[in-house]
Amino acid sequence: MNTEQQVVRHYGRGGLEGTILDALKRSGKDIDKLVTGDLSGDEFHLGWHSATVELAKDLGLERGMHVLDIGAGIGGPARYFAEAHGCRVTGIDLTPEFVTVAESLTRRCGLNERVSFRQASALALPFADKSFDRATLIHVGMNIADKPKLFAEARRVLGKGGRFAVYDVMRTAEGDLPFPLPWADTAATSFVESAETYRRLLAAAGFAIETEQNRRELVVKLGREMRENAAKYGPPPLSSQVLMGPSMKERLANVAAALERAIIAPIEMIARAV
């Protein structure tokens, strides 16, 4: 089994759409006519929706732009880009179940004319050169060893001057990572690299870094607020544990421990195609 097959096996759990719809129905939502606000919890990255909002601002999204979301998951960021910024968005993901669920939720939100998804590898994007104005990579690089190929593909499908937003967990100090983590059970499918490595490989692929921000403090603050709200009001209808299974509690605890030890941090980079 190669790395991509292991990654698909890690994320694909079966029955995900039913789990989501059942949780929404129990919370009183009309599952046949959802709004994006009903799906709070559909973003699998650290910083959650708040990080998506900040990333979109930094990326300079404008109405009519065509955005590629590489590793779109179940489509939370893609739907936000379309609804809040008037973009047309194409999402790709390696996991077939994520693509199916993303399409279904997007249709139920009435955004399927502006947002579409397809199953594909980030290392072999099924699009022509210069097809997109913007591209995003949100907590995906940790599962990809061949980052030179990943960044080369992103550069290929962006026109000159197009911007590429990378928001990944990156290594900030030496130390062993505590597995399991949300993106990997073991080191066999975890490829966390330093910000310096990202900068060097992005430059080699034809990008110039415009901005870089460490989102660690935002993530720690939001995590604390989420725990406090859950203790007061109970868990939200959708959460990472609902979406990814009971093991997510341990995985998130391990991420929190690594963040506290400053071994890793969620870092956002905005790079321009030159």
N, C-alpha and C positions, 0 to 999 in steps of 0.2 A: 504494500500500500504506500503510494507516494504521499508527499506532504499535503498536496491539495486535497487528496482523498481523505486524509486524516482530519483536515480542517473541516470539510463538509460533514464528516461523521461527528465531529465535536459539536457543531452548531445545530445540525438537523436532529430534531428530537421526535418528530411525528406528532400530529394532533395539535400543532401550535395555533392554527386558525380557530379551531373549536375552543381552545383554552382562552384565547383572547375574547372571542365573542361571548362566551359564557360569563366571563368576568365583567364585561361591559353590560350585559343584560342584568346581572345581579345588582349592578350599581344604578340601574334605572335608565340606561342609555337606549335610544332607538337604533339598533344595529343596522337597520336598512337606510338610515339617514344620519350618518355620523358627521361631526365637525372635527377638525383637527384637535381642538381642545379636549375632546373626549378621550383622545389617545395619549394623554400625558403618561409617560413611561415607555413610549415606543422607541426611545433612543438609547442605544446600548453603550454609549461612551461616557467617560468621566466628565462631569460638568453638565451632563444631560442637556435639556433644552436651553438652559442659559448659555452654555458653551456654543451651541448651534447659533443662537442669536448673535453672539459676539463675533463668531467666525464669519457669518454672512455680512455683517457690517464691514469687517476688515477686508473681505474679499471684494467689496465694491459691487455687489450685485445690482443690476438695473433691469427694468422691465424689458422683456423681449430677448434677453440673453439666453443662450442655450448652455446649460450646465450639465456636466457629467459628474455623477456621484459614484465614485469607485468604492465598492464594498458597501452598498446601500442598506444592507440589513432588511428590516421590514418597512423601510421607507420614511421614517419620521423626518429626518433632515430634508429629504427631497420634497416632501409635501410642504414643509415650511418655506423652502426657497420659492416654490411656485406660488403659494398663497400670499405670503408677506411681501415678496419682491417682484411678482409678475413674471417670473422666469419660466422657460420651458426646460424640464429636467428629465434626463435619462439616467436611470440608475442601473448598475450591474452588480451582481453578487454571485459568488461561487456556489452558494448553497441553494439548491432548487426550491426547498420549502420556503426560504425567506422570500424568494422572488414571487412565489404563488401568493403568500400572505400579503406582501407589499402591494401587489396588483389588486387583491380583494379589498384591502382597507382603503386604498386610493380611490377605487370605484365607489365605495360606500361613502366617501367624503366628497364625491362629485368632482374630483380633480384629475380623472383619468384622461381627459383631453389635453392636459398640460404636463402630466407626469407619466412616464412609462418605465418598465423594468424588463431586464432580460438576464438570463443566466450566462455568465461568462467569467473568464479568468482575467485578473488585472494584468497578467503578464502577456496577454494576447487579446487586446481590446478589439472587438469586432466592428470597428468604425474607420472611416477614411481619414486621411491626414487632414488636420485643421478643421475638424468637424465642430469644435466647441469653443465658446468664449471663456468659460471658466471650468475648473475641475476641482473636486474635493476628494480627500482621502482621510476618513475619520475613523481612527482606531482600527486600522487595517494592516499597517506596515509591520506590526508585531507578529503577524502570521506569515510574513513573506521574507524569505531569505535573500532572494535575488532582487535587491532594491535597485541596482543599476538598471535592470530590465524594466522594473516597475516604473521608475522615473522616466526612462526613455519612452515608454509607451504613453505616459501622460503628456510628455512634451510633443510627441508625434501628433496627437489628436487635438492639440491646442494651436490656435493661430499665434503668430508672433505678437507679443504684447498681452496675450491671454494670461490669466492668473491661476495659480494652482495653490489651493489651501491644503496643507498637511496638518492634521491634528492627531498626533500619536503619543502613546506612552513611550518615553525615551529614558535611557539610563543617564543618571546624573552623578553616580558614584559607584565604586566597586562594592561587591557584596552579592551573596547568593539570593536569588529571588525565591520566595516561598510559594511552592506549588501546592495545590492547583490554583490557577488564576483564571479570570473570566475568559481569556482568549486561548488558554492552553492548560492541559492536564500536567504536562511535563515539559522539560526543556526541548524535547524533540520537535515541537511545533511552535516554539517561542523564539522570536528573533528580535529582541529588543536591542536597539543600538543607541549610541550617544547622539546628542544634537550635532556635535562636530561631524560625525559620520554622515548624518542627513545633509548638512550644509555642503560637504565635499561632494557627495554623490549627486545632489541636485544641481550643483554647478557643472559637474561633468556631463550631465544630461542636457544642459542648455538652459538652465534657470538662474536667475539672479534673486537672492533673498531680499525682499523688501522690508519685512517686519518679522520679529520673533517674540513670542510671549510665553512665559511659563505660567500655566493656569493652576498650579498646585494650590495656592491659597484660595482661589475660587472653589475648587473641588472640595477642599477640606471644610470650608465654610458651608457649602451646600449640603455636604454629607451630614454635618452636624445638625443643620436645620431639618433635613429629611427625617433623621432619627427622632428628633424632638417632636415633630409633627405626627409621626407614626405612633409615638408613645401616647400622645394626647388624643388623637382622632382616629387611630387605627391606620393600617396600611392603605395606600391608594388602590383603586381597582386593578391597575396595571403596575407591575413592578418587575424588577429584574428577576426576582425569584419566581414570580408567576410565569414570566416569559421563558426563563432558562432553566427552571427546575430548582429543587431544594438545595442542591449543591452550591447555588450562587451565594448563599449566606457565607460559607467558608471562603469562597473565592474572593468576595468583596472584602472580607476581613483580612485576607492576605494582601490584597492591594493596599488597603488602609495601612497595614503594618509597614509595607515597603515605602509608602509615601511618608509615613512618620519618620522612618529611618533615612529619608532623603536619598534612597537608592534609585528611585524612579520619579518622574514627574510627567504630567500631561503637557506637552508643548505644542503650541500652534506656530506654524511658519507660513507666511504668504510669499510665494515665489512667482516671479514674472518670466514668461517665456521670452528669450532673447534671440 
